[in-house]
């Protein structure tokens, strides 16, 4: 089968879904209204609440949601063949993920930019508010560790790649100062300059290679896994503390459009090269026993592809930074629904990049040496691929390396580009790392919001103020320490299954809250099927996967396995409590004939922080 077929099918599905399904939800289910003043204007403070151009905000939002999941998940799920992953990406992103992101962003805008936990407390009840707060905090810590481990495995002992990624930080700060302070509104010139500087970072990174002009500096960027596991949380701390316009927004904006541009270029490369899919539609590992994911395709495909189809992590962004920056309610359709479909397309491209490799090469890259030796699958091009990218790519599990190799292989197959494969490989590594690091940026910041809300609500009220520096520094440190500890002590085998289940359990919570909101505001109760249908499927699938994970973790017999197993049990219990409390609310709402509306009257009259001065435009 040719890969072009998958490309064309996915493009057609996503265009139709955005044109018709998102329009139906926006007009009939949510009734978006641009006469409502958004939190960006009502609570404008120049730090957290900042009205932002819709294209810049789309870039920030997409970069924040599109972490490792749409890139790594489909690659790992290719163990089962291309069929299960491709179908879940298409159906899940349209009917689950995009709906999930859209409804939560809408709800947060109407609740003045409040977090998912606050929305749950106000719309469902105090019990759900508490369980959601606890679940969200556990989940986001696990998610950040799960995303960061992919960066560590891709960049350790890789000076070229780490240098390129590091350079995106000062570049983003320069662009942020230019677009927001020096020449406000200069989007085009700032974008062009930022893109040129990022491309220059990729090219000059080669100068760190042996025999090149900067070879003496390579040691600075030649870090071990342990060193990277410390450096990433330190970066996350500063990303959570600095003003959103200085690093977060410009970096996400620049990386987002570079990501989209790369995916479009990859799609064009696939159309030109037209590589065949070498992985079968299903493999012998459908029933379990695979070298990458030990469990069967159901339920593990649905938690392995943790962001490409639906991701609970997105609800934290949709109720975190994005609602505080959006200018008009109607823009939420493009930013949330359109952003998720774009991520689904990224996931399809990642899947294609993996399945065009020969099966033996794919498993050799993604399996430890001892595990691969037992498979009895011969390699075909692994040695030649390592030579072309100037790096041994065998036995680097985690998905990032095989994706980079697949992308580089496609690009270098275009006439006259084979000698540039090492550049394409490092560009792809940077491309993946940028996806992940921008999620760490926003995720750490959102976790800070959540922790401030929990501690401020139940322990010490000043911590709830998002502009109080002691609270900002204290909560940022706690968040980065927690996920940094998991990152430092874990590996892909221990973190990714926990991340997948935790992430999808959060999507169950968000869809339950979304169902409650639709039952409250929609003119027809039947519209609640928009969220209730994917909720029902996910609840059964993910809880089953969670129970299987608990058994797997406890079988390890070590401290890390016991910790992961205990965290999994806590999360499952919290989600079940949330579902039962939501069902109680649904039964009550189904007895009403007319919409009762959301509980937004208090947040409509005041900003989330009492010291923030409202600034409502005329």
C-alpha positions as CSV (number, residue, x, y, z in Angstrom):
1,X,0.0,0.0,0.0
2,X,1.2,3.5,-0.8
3,X,1.4,6.1,2.0
4,X,-0.2,8.8,-0.2
5,X,-3.6,7.0,0.3
6,X,-3.4,7.6,4.1
7,X,-2.4,11.2,3.5
8,X,-5.4,12.0,1.2
9,X,-7.9,10.2,3.3
10,X,-6.9,12.2,6.4
11,X,-6.9,15.5,4.7
12,X,-10.4,15.0,3.3
13,X,-11.8,13.8,6.7
14,X,-10.3,16.8,8.6
15,X,-11.6,19.4,6.1
16,X,-15.1,18.0,6.2
17,X,-15.1,17.7,10.0
18,X,-14.0,21.4,10.4
19,X,-16.4,22.7,7.8
20,X,-19.5,21.0,9.1
21,X,-19.1,19.4,12.5
22,X,-17.3,22.3,14.2
23,X,-19.8,24.7,12.7
24,X,-22.7,22.7,14.1
25,X,-21.1,22.7,17.6
26,X,-20.3,26.4,17.5
27,X,-23.7,27.5,16.3
28,X,-26.1,25.0,17.8
29,X,-24.5,23.5,20.8
30,X,-22.4,26.3,22.3
31,X,-24.0,29.4,20.6
32,X,-20.8,31.4,20.5
33,X,-21.3,35.1,20.9
34,X,-18.7,37.8,20.1
35,X,-20.7,40.4,22.0
36,X,-19.4,38.8,25.2
37,X,-16.2,40.4,26.5
38,X,-13.4,37.8,26.9
39,X,-11.2,37.5,30.0
40,X,-8.2,38.9,28.0
41,X,-9.9,42.3,28.0
42,X,-12.0,42.1,31.2
43,X,-9.0,41.2,33.4
44,X,-6.2,42.6,31.3
45,X,-3.0,42.9,33.4
46,X,-0.2,42.7,30.9
47,X,1.1,39.5,32.4
48,X,-1.4,36.6,32.4
49,X,-4.4,38.3,30.8
50,X,-3.1,39.6,27.4
51,X,-5.3,40.1,24.3
52,X,-3.4,38.3,21.6
53,X,-3.6,38.2,17.8
54,X,-5.6,35.1,16.8
55,X,-2.8,33.7,14.6
56,X,-0.2,34.2,17.4
57,X,-2.6,32.6,19.9
58,X,-3.3,29.7,17.5
59,X,0.5,29.2,17.4
60,X,0.8,29.3,21.1
61,X,-2.2,27.0,21.7
62,X,-1.1,24.5,19.1
63,X,2.4,24.4,20.3
64,X,1.3,23.9,23.9
65,X,-1.1,21.0,23.1
66,X,1.1,19.3,20.5
67,X,3.7,17.7,22.7
68,X,5.2,14.3,22.4
69,X,1.9,12.5,22.0
70,X,1.1,13.1,18.4
71,X,4.7,12.4,17.4
72,X,5.8,9.6,19.7
73,X,2.4,7.8,20.4
74,X,1.6,6.9,16.7
75,X,5.2,5.7,16.3
76,X,5.1,3.4,19.3
77,X,1.6,2.2,18.3
78,X,2.9,1.2,14.9
79,X,4.0,-2.0,16.7
80,X,0.4,-3.3,16.1
81,X,0.5,-2.3,12.4
82,X,-0.6,0.9,10.7
83,X,-4.4,0.1,10.7
84,X,-5.4,0.4,14.4
85,X,-3.5,3.6,15.0
86,X,-4.7,5.3,11.8
87,X,-8.4,4.6,12.5
88,X,-8.1,5.8,16.1
89,X,-6.3,9.0,15.0
90,X,-9.0,9.9,12.4
91,X,-12.1,9.0,14.5
92,X,-10.7,10.1,17.8
93,X,-9.4,13.5,16.8
94,X,-12.7,14.5,15.1
95,X,-15.4,13.0,17.5
96,X,-13.4,13.1,20.8
97,X,-10.3,15.3,20.8
98,X,-11.6,18.3,18.9
99,X,-14.9,18.3,20.8
100,X,-13.1,17.9,24.1
101,X,-10.8,20.9,23.5
102,X,-13.5,23.1,22.1
103,X,-16.0,22.7,24.9
104,X,-13.4,23.2,27.7
105,X,-12.0,26.4,26.1
106,X,-15.5,27.7,25.7
107,X,-16.3,27.0,29.3
108,X,-13.1,28.6,30.6
109,X,-13.8,31.8,28.5
110,X,-17.3,32.0,30.0
111,X,-15.8,31.4,33.5
112,X,-13.3,34.3,33.1
113,X,-10.3,32.1,32.3
114,X,-10.7,29.9,35.3
115,X,-9.0,26.4,35.5
116,X,-10.7,23.1,34.8
117,X,-10.9,22.4,38.6
118,X,-12.8,25.7,39.3
119,X,-15.2,25.0,36.4
120,X,-15.8,21.5,37.8
121,X,-16.5,22.9,41.3
122,X,-18.9,25.5,40.0
123,X,-20.8,23.4,37.4
124,X,-20.9,19.9,38.9
125,X,-20.3,20.4,42.7
126,X,-17.8,20.6,45.5
127,X,-16.9,16.9,45.5
128,X,-16.1,16.9,41.8
129,X,-14.2,20.1,42.3
130,X,-11.9,18.5,44.9
131,X,-11.5,15.2,43.0
132,X,-10.7,17.1,39.7
133,X,-8.2,19.3,41.5
134,X,-6.3,16.3,42.9
135,X,-6.6,14.3,39.7
136,X,-5.4,17.1,37.5
137,X,-2.4,17.8,39.7
138,X,-1.3,14.2,39.8
139,X,-1.9,13.8,36.0
140,X,-0.1,16.9,34.9
141,X,3.0,16.0,37.0
142,X,3.0,12.5,35.4
143,X,2.4,14.0,31.9
144,X,5.3,16.5,32.2
145,X,7.6,13.7,33.2
146,X,6.3,11.5,30.4
147,X,6.9,14.2,27.8
148,X,10.4,15.1,29.1
149,X,11.7,11.6,29.0
150,X,11.3,11.6,25.2
151,X,13.5,14.7,25.0
152,X,16.1,13.2,27.2
153,X,16.3,10.0,25.1
154,X,16.6,12.0,21.9
155,X,19.2,14.5,23.0
156,X,21.5,12.8,25.4
157,X,25.1,12.7,23.9
158,X,23.8,14.7,20.9
159,X,25.6,18.1,21.0
160,X,24.2,19.3,17.6
161,X,20.6,18.6,18.6
162,X,20.9,20.1,22.1
163,X,22.6,23.2,20.9
164,X,19.9,23.8,18.3
165,X,17.2,23.4,20.9
166,X,18.9,25.6,23.4
167,X,19.3,28.4,20.9
168,X,15.5,28.6,20.4
169,X,15.3,30.1,24.0
170,X,17.2,33.3,23.4
171,X,15.7,33.6,19.9
172,X,12.2,33.5,21.4
173,X,13.1,36.1,24.0
174,X,14.5,38.4,21.3
175,X,11.4,38.0,19.2
176,X,9.1,38.4,22.2
177,X,10.8,41.7,23.1
178,X,10.5,42.9,19.5
179,X,6.9,41.9,18.9
180,X,5.5,43.0,22.3
181,X,7.7,45.9,23.4
182,X,10.1,47.3,20.7
183,X,7.6,47.2,17.8
184,X,4.2,46.1,19.1
185,X,2.1,44.4,16.5
186,X,5.1,43.6,14.1
187,X,4.0,40.0,13.6
188,X,5.3,39.5,10.1
189,X,8.8,40.9,10.5
190,X,9.2,39.3,13.9
191,X,8.1,35.9,12.4
192,X,10.5,36.1,9.5
193,X,13.5,37.1,11.7
194,X,12.7,34.3,14.2
195,X,12.4,31.7,11.4
196,X,15.7,32.7,9.9
197,X,17.4,32.6,13.3
198,X,16.0,29.1,14.1
199,X,17.1,27.7,10.7
200,X,20.6,29.3,11.3
201,X,20.7,27.4,14.7
202,X,20.1,24.1,12.8
203,X,22.9,24.8,10.3
204,X,25.5,26.1,12.8
205,X,24.9,23.2,15.1
206,X,26.9,21.0,12.6
207,X,29.9,23.1,13.5
208,X,30.0,21.3,16.8
209,X,30.8,18.0,15.1
210,X,34.3,16.6,15.2
211,X,36.7,18.4,12.8
212,X,34.3,21.4,12.6
213,X,35.1,25.0,13.7
214,X,33.2,24.8,17.0
215,X,34.2,21.2,18.0
216,X,35.9,22.5,21.1
217,X,32.5,23.7,22.4
218,X,30.7,20.4,21.9
219,X,31.4,19.3,25.5
220,X,29.1,22.0,26.8
221,X,26.1,20.4,24.9
222,X,27.2,16.8,25.3
223,X,25.0,16.0,28.3
224,X,24.1,12.7,29.9
225,X,20.6,11.5,30.6
226,X,21.0,12.5,34.3
227,X,22.2,16.0,33.4
228,X,19.4,16.6,31.0
229,X,16.9,15.3,33.6
230,X,18.1,18.1,35.9
231,X,18.3,20.8,33.1
232,X,14.8,20.4,31.9
233,X,13.0,21.0,35.2
234,X,15.2,24.1,35.7
235,X,14.1,25.4,32.4
236,X,10.5,24.6,33.3
237,X,10.8,26.6,36.4
238,X,11.9,29.7,34.6
239,X,9.3,29.2,31.9
240,X,6.6,29.1,34.6
241,X,7.9,32.3,36.3
242,X,8.6,34.7,33.4
243,X,5.9,36.8,31.9
244,X,3.9,35.0,29.2
245,X,4.8,37.5,26.5
246,X,8.5,37.2,27.1
247,X,9.2,33.5,26.4
248,X,6.1,31.4,26.3
249,X,4.0,33.1,23.6
250,X,6.8,34.0,21.1
251,X,8.5,30.7,21.5
252,X,5.3,28.7,21.0
253,X,4.3,31.0,18.1
254,X,7.6,30.5,16.3
255,X,7.9,26.8,16.9
256,X,4.3,26.2,16.1
257,X,4.4,27.6,12.6
258,X,7.7,25.9,12.0
259,X,6.1,22.6,13.1
260,X,3.1,23.2,10.8
261,X,5.5,24.1,8.0
262,X,7.5,21.0,8.6
263,X,4.5,18.8,8.6
264,X,3.3,20.3,5.4
265,X,6.8,19.9,3.9
266,X,6.7,16.2,5.0
267,X,3.3,15.8,3.4
268,X,4.7,17.3,0.2
269,X,7.7,15.0,0.5
270,X,5.4,12.0,0.8
271,X,3.5,13.1,-2.4
272,X,6.8,13.5,-4.2
273,X,8.6,10.3,-3.0
274,X,5.4,8.3,-2.6
275,X,7.0,5.7,-0.2
276,X,5.4,2.4,0.2
277,X,4.1,1.3,3.7
278,X,6.3,-1.6,4.7
279,X,4.6,-2.3,8.0
280,X,1.5,-4.6,7.6
281,X,-2.0,-3.4,8.5
282,X,-1.8,-5.6,11.6
283,X,1.1,-7.4,13.2
284,X,1.5,-10.6,15.2
285,X,1.5,-8.4,18.4
286,X,-2.2,-7.5,18.2
287,X,-3.0,-9.8,21.1
288,X,0.0,-8.7,23.2
289,X,3.6,-9.7,23.8
290,X,5.1,-6.9,21.7
291,X,8.7,-5.6,22.4
292,X,7.6,-2.0,22.8
293,X,4.1,-2.2,24.3
294,X,3.5,-5.5,26.1
295,X,-0.3,-5.4,26.2
296,X,-3.0,-6.1,23.5
297,X,-4.1,-3.5,20.9
298,X,-7.3,-2.8,23.0
299,X,-7.0,-0.9,25.2
300,X,-3.3,0.0,24.6
301,X,-3.6,1.7,21.2
302,X,-5.9,4.2,22.8
303,X,-3.6,5.2,25.6
304,X,-0.4,5.0,23.6
305,X,-1.6,7.5,21.1
306,X,-2.1,9.8,24.0
307,X,-2.4,13.2,22.2
308,X,-3.0,12.5,18.5
309,X,-6.6,11.5,19.0
310,X,-7.7,13.0,22.4
311,X,-5.6,14.2,25.3
312,X,-6.7,15.3,28.7
313,X,-3.7,17.5,28.9
314,X,-5.3,19.8,26.3
315,X,-8.1,20.6,28.8
316,X,-5.4,22.2,31.0
317,X,-4.2,24.4,28.1
318,X,-7.8,25.2,27.1
319,X,-8.5,26.3,30.7
320,X,-5.1,27.7,31.3
321,X,-3.2,30.1,29.2
322,X,-5.3,30.2,26.0
323,X,-8.6,31.6,27.5
324,X,-6.7,34.4,29.2
325,X,-5.4,35.6,25.8
326,X,-8.3,35.1,23.3
327,X,-9.9,38.2,21.8
328,X,-13.2,36.9,20.6
329,X,-15.4,33.9,21.5
330,X,-15.8,32.9,17.9
331,X,-12.0,32.4,17.6
332,X,-12.2,29.4,19.9
333,X,-13.6,27.3,17.0
334,X,-10.4,27.8,14.9
335,X,-8.0,27.7,17.9
336,X,-9.5,24.7,19.8
337,X,-11.2,22.5,17.2
338,X,-8.9,23.5,14.3
339,X,-5.8,23.1,16.6
340,X,-6.8,19.5,17.5
341,X,-7.4,18.6,13.9
342,X,-4.0,20.0,13.0
343,X,-2.6,17.8,15.7
344,X,-4.4,14.8,14.3
345,X,-2.8,15.5,10.9
346,X,0.6,15.7,12.7
347,X,-0.1,12.2,14.2
348,X,-0.9,10.8,10.8
349,X,2.4,12.1,9.4
350,X,4.2,10.6,12.4
351,X,2.6,7.3,11.8
352,X,3.5,7.3,8.1
353,X,7.1,8.2,8.9
354,X,7.3,5.1,11.1
355,X,5.5,2.6,8.9
356,X,7.5,3.4,5.8
357,X,10.6,2.0,7.6
358,X,11.3,-1.7,7.1
359,X,9.8,-3.6,10.1
360,X,13.1,-5.0,11.2
361,X,14.7,-1.5,11.2
362,X,11.7,0.0,13.1
363,X,11.9,-2.6,15.9
364,X,15.7,-2.4,16.0
365,X,15.4,1.4,16.8
366,X,12.6,1.1,19.2
367,X,13.6,-1.9,21.2
368,X,16.5,-2.5,23.6
369,X,19.2,-4.8,22.1
370,X,18.4,-7.8,24.3
371,X,14.7,-7.6,23.5
372,X,15.2,-7.1,19.8
373,X,17.5,-10.1,19.6
374,X,14.7,-12.4,20.6
375,X,12.3,-11.2,17.9
376,X,14.0,-12.9,15.0
377,X,13.2,-10.1,12.6
378,X,16.2,-9.2,10.3
379,X,17.2,-5.6,9.8
380,X,17.6,-4.1,6.3
381,X,18.9,-0.6,6.3
382,X,19.8,0.2,9.9
383,X,23.6,0.4,9.4
384,X,23.2,2.6,6.3
385,X,20.7,4.8,8.1
386,X,23.2,5.2,11.0
387,X,26.0,6.1,8.6
388,X,23.9,8.7,6.8
389,X,22.7,10.5,10.0
390,X,26.2,10.3,11.5
391,X,24.9,8.7,14.6
392,X,24.1,5.2,15.8
393,X,20.3,5.1,15.8
394,X,19.9,1.4,16.9
395,X,18.2,0.6,20.3
396,X,17.1,4.1,21.2
397,X,13.5,3.4,22.4
398,X,10.9,6.1,22.9
399,X,9.8,6.7,19.4
400,X,11.6,10.1,18.8
401,X,14.6,8.6,17.0
402,X,12.7,6.3,14.7
403,X,10.4,9.2,13.7
404,X,13.4,11.4,13.0
405,X,15.0,8.7,10.9
406,X,11.7,8.1,9.0
407,X,11.3,11.8,8.3
408,X,14.9,12.2,7.3
409,X,14.7,9.2,5.0
410,X,11.7,10.7,3.2
411,X,13.2,14.1,2.8
412,X,16.6,12.8,1.7
413,X,14.9,10.6,-0.9
414,X,13.9,13.7,-2.8
415,X,16.4,14.2,-5.7
416,X,19.8,15.5,-4.8
417,X,19.2,15.6,-1.0
418,X,20.6,12.3,0.2
419,X,23.9,13.9,1.3
420,X,21.9,16.2,3.6
421,X,20.3,13.4,5.6
422,X,22.3,14.3,8.8
423,X,20.9,17.8,8.6
424,X,17.4,16.5,8.1
425,X,17.8,14.1,11.0
426,X,18.9,16.9,13.4
427,X,16.2,19.2,12.1
428,X,13.7,16.5,12.8
429,X,15.1,15.9,16.3
430,X,14.8,19.7,17.0
431,X,11.3,19.7,15.5
432,X,10.2,16.9,17.9
433,X,12.0,18.4,20.9
434,X,10.3,21.8,20.2
435,X,6.9,20.1,20.2
436,X,7.7,18.7,23.6
437,X,9.5,21.6,25.2
438,X,6.7,24.0,24.3
439,X,4.3,21.7,26.1
440,X,6.6,21.7,29.1
441,X,6.5,25.5,29.0
442,X,2.8,25.8,29.1
443,X,2.2,22.6,31.2
444,X,4.5,23.7,34.0
445,X,2.8,27.1,34.0
446,X,-0.7,25.6,34.0
447,X,0.4,23.2,36.9
448,X,1.4,26.3,38.8
449,X,-2.0,27.8,38.3
450,X,-3.6,24.6,39.5
451,X,-1.4,24.2,42.6
452,X,-2.0,27.9,43.5
453,X,-5.7,27.3,43.2
454,X,-5.6,24.2,45.4
455,X,-3.3,25.7,48.1
456,X,-5.0,29.0,48.0
457,X,-8.5,27.5,48.3
458,X,-7.8,25.0,51.0
459,X,-4.6,26.2,52.9
460,X,-3.5,29.8,52.5
461,X,-5.6,32.2,50.4
462,X,-2.8,34.6,49.2
463,X,-1.3,31.7,47.3
464,X,-4.3,31.9,45.0
465,X,-3.2,35.3,43.6
466,X,-1.4,34.7,40.3
467,X,0.5,38.0,40.6
468,X,1.9,37.4,44.1
469,X,5.6,36.6,43.6
470,X,6.2,34.5,46.7
471,X,3.3,32.2,45.7
472,X,4.6,32.1,42.1
473,X,8.1,31.1,43.0
474,X,7.0,28.6,45.7
475,X,4.4,26.8,43.5
476,X,6.7,26.8,40.4
477,X,9.5,25.2,42.5
478,X,7.1,22.5,43.9
479,X,5.7,21.6,40.4
480,X,9.1,21.4,38.7
481,X,10.6,19.4,41.6
482,X,7.8,16.8,41.5
483,X,7.9,16.1,37.7
484,X,11.7,16.4,37.8
485,X,12.0,13.7,40.4
486,X,9.9,11.3,38.3
487,X,12.0,12.1,35.2
488,X,15.3,11.6,37.0
489,X,14.3,8.2,38.5
490,X,12.2,6.7,35.7
491,X,12.5,5.6,32.1
492,X,10.2,5.2,29.1
493,X,9.0,1.7,30.2
494,X,7.9,3.0,33.6
495,X,6.7,6.5,32.7
496,X,4.9,6.2,29.3
497,X,2.2,3.7,30.3
498,X,1.4,5.7,33.4
499,X,1.4,8.9,31.3
500,X,-0.9,7.4,28.7
501,X,-3.5,6.2,31.3
502,X,-3.3,9.4,33.4
503,X,-3.6,11.6,30.4
504,X,-6.7,9.8,29.1
505,X,-8.3,9.7,32.5
506,X,-8.1,13.4,32.6
507,X,-9.9,13.5,29.2
508,X,-12.7,11.4,30.8
509,X,-13.1,14.0,33.6
510,X,-13.1,16.9,31.0
511,X,-15.7,15.2,28.8
512,X,-17.9,14.5,31.9
513,X,-17.7,18.2,32.8
514,X,-18.4,19.1,29.2
515,X,-21.5,16.9,29.2
516,X,-22.8,18.7,32.3
517,X,-22.2,22.1,30.6
518,X,-24.1,21.1,27.4
519,X,-27.0,19.8,29.5
520,X,-27.1,23.2,31.2
521,X,-26.9,25.5,28.1
522,X,-28.0,23.6,25.0
523,X,-31.5,24.1,23.6
524,X,-31.8,20.3,23.1
525,X,-30.7,17.7,25.7
526,X,-29.8,15.4,22.8
527,X,-26.9,17.6,22.0
528,X,-25.1,16.1,25.0
529,X,-24.3,13.0,22.9
530,X,-21.6,15.2,21.4
531,X,-19.5,14.6,24.5
532,X,-21.3,11.7,26.1
533,X,-20.6,9.2,23.3
534,X,-16.8,9.6,23.4
535,X,-16.9,9.8,27.2
536,X,-18.6,6.4,27.4
537,X,-16.1,4.7,25.1
538,X,-13.1,6.3,26.8
539,X,-14.3,5.6,30.3
540,X,-14.5,1.8,29.7
541,X,-11.3,1.7,27.7
542,X,-9.0,3.8,29.9
543,X,-10.2,2.3,33.2
544,X,-9.5,-1.1,31.8
545,X,-6.0,0.0,30.7
546,X,-5.5,1.5,34.1
547,X,-6.3,-1.8,35.9
548,X,-4.0,-3.7,33.6
549,X,-1.2,-1.1,34.3
550,X,-1.7,-1.6,38.1
551,X,-1.1,-5.3,37.7
552,X,2.0,-4.6,35.5
553,X,3.5,-2.1,37.9
554,X,3.1,-4.2,41.0
555,X,4.7,-7.2,39.2
556,X,8.0,-5.1,39.0
557,X,8.4,-5.5,42.7
558,X,10.5,-2.4,43.2
559,X,9.8,1.1,44.7
560,X,9.1,2.8,41.4
561,X,6.6,0.1,40.3
562,X,4.8,0.3,43.7
563,X,4.7,4.1,43.4
564,X,3.3,4.0,39.9
565,X,0.8,1.3,40.8
566,X,-0.4,3.3,43.8
567,X,-0.7,6.6,41.7
568,X,-2.7,4.6,39.1
569,X,-5.2,3.3,41.7
570,X,-5.6,6.8,43.2
571,X,-6.3,8.3,39.7
572,X,-8.9,5.6,38.8
573,X,-10.7,6.1,42.1
574,X,-10.8,9.9,41.7
575,X,-12.1,9.5,38.1
576,X,-14.9,7.1,39.2
577,X,-16.0,9.4,42.0
578,X,-16.1,12.3,39.5
579,X,-18.2,10.2,37.1
580,X,-20.7,9.2,39.8
581,X,-21.0,12.8,40.9
582,X,-21.5,13.9,37.3
583,X,-24.2,11.3,36.7
584,X,-26.1,12.6,39.8
585,X,-26.0,16.1,38.2
586,X,-27.1,14.8,34.8
587,X,-30.2,13.0,36.2
588,X,-31.2,16.3,37.8
589,X,-30.6,18.3,34.6
590,X,-32.5,15.8,32.4
591,X,-35.6,16.6,34.4
592,X,-35.5,20.2,33.3
593,X,-37.2,21.3,30.0
594,X,-35.3,24.6,29.4
595,X,-31.6,25.5,29.7
596,X,-30.6,26.6,33.2
597,X,-27.3,28.2,32.2
598,X,-23.8,28.0,33.7
599,X,-22.8,29.3,37.1
600,X,-20.8,32.2,35.8
601,X,-22.5,35.1,37.5
602,X,-19.8,35.7,40.1
603,X,-16.8,35.3,37.7
604,X,-18.5,37.5,35.2
605,X,-18.5,40.4,37.6
606,X,-15.0,40.1,38.9
607,X,-11.6,38.9,37.8
608,X,-10.1,35.7,39.2
609,X,-7.7,37.8,41.3
610,X,-9.3,40.6,43.2
611,X,-6.3,42.8,42.9
612,X,-6.4,42.7,39.1
613,X,-8.0,45.9,37.7
614,X,-10.6,45.3,35.0
615,X,-9.8,47.0,31.7
616,X,-12.9,46.7,29.5
617,X,-12.6,48.3,26.0
618,X,-15.3,50.6,24.7
